[in-house]
Amino acid sequence: MLVVLLVSMTIGPLEIFGAQADRVDLLTAQRDQLAGEVDALRQRREQLQDPREIEELARREQGLVRPGEVPYVVVTPTPEPVPPVPGPEQDESFLRRLTRSLTELFR
């Protein structure tokens, strides 16, 4: 009787301990992921200290040019979308298609 009582008293704390250990593992993984992101952001911050990188970003993303340069933009034609040709399946309502399918099934 005493053994059953002791075993039942230790089950609850053991479950809590296991849940807390899982939580610690999850938080450790999140911390490691965030540390990697911080390192990447620090590296990017260092890159952005370089004037050549700033110039490249300004040219590529903002289309900026230096005085005396002639900007140009290459525009490729986009094909006009072709509307889908409605077939018998698209013209019918859902209920008509369902009725037709069930009728064909039970013939």
N, C-alpha and C positions, 0 to 999 in steps of 0.2 A: 504494500500500500504506500509506504513511504517512498519507494523507488518510483512509482507512478507519479506521485506528487512532485518529486524532484525533476523528473523528466518533463512533465507538463510545464513546470515553472521555467525551464531552460529553453524551451522551444521558442517562446516569444522573443526573448532577447537575441537568440541566434538569428531569427528571421530579420530582426531590425538591423543587426550587425551586417548580415548579407546584403540588405538593401542599401545600407550606408556605403559598403565597399563598392557596390555597383555605381552608386552616385559619385564616389571619389574617382573611379575609373573614367566615368563620363566627363567629369569636370577637368580631369587631367588631359584627356584627349582634346577638349575644347580649348584649354589653355595652350596646348602645343600648337593647335591650328591657328589660334590668334597670334601667337608669337611668330609663326611663319608669316602671317599677313603683316605684322608690324615690321619684320625684317624687309619684306618686299616694299613696303611703303617708305621705309628709310632709304632703301636703295634707289627708289624712284625720286625721292626728294634730292638725293645727291646728283642724280642725272639732270634734274631740272635746275641745278645751280650752274650748269654749263650753258653759256650763251648760244653755242651752236645748236644745242637741243631745243632751246626756246625758239630760235629762228626756224628750225625745221618744223616744229609744231605750228608756228604762225603761218608758214607757207602752206603746209599740208592741210591743216584744219580750218584756217581762216582765209586762205587764199591771198595772203598779203605778199607784196613784192617790194623790192628795194627801189629807190628812186632811179629812174632811167630804164628799168626793166619793163618789158611789154608782157602783160599777163594775157594768157589765152586759156580757153576752156574747151576741151574736146567733148562734144555732145554726140552720143551715139543714138541713132533713131530707135525708138522702142516700137516693136510691132504692135499693131492694134489687136486687142483681144478678139478672138473669134467666138461669137455666142454659140452655146451648145445647141445642136439640132435636137428639137424635142422629138422624142420617140414615143411610141404608144405607152411606155411605162411612165413617162413624165407627164403626159397629158391627163392620165387618169388619177382620180383621187385615191387616197389610201384605202378607203372602204371599198371602192370598186375593184381595186387590185386584190384586196383580201377576199372579196366575194368570188371573184373569178378564180383565184388560186384554190380556194376551198371547193368550188364546184368542179374544177379539173381534178382535184385530189380524190373526190368521192365518186367519180364516174366509173 
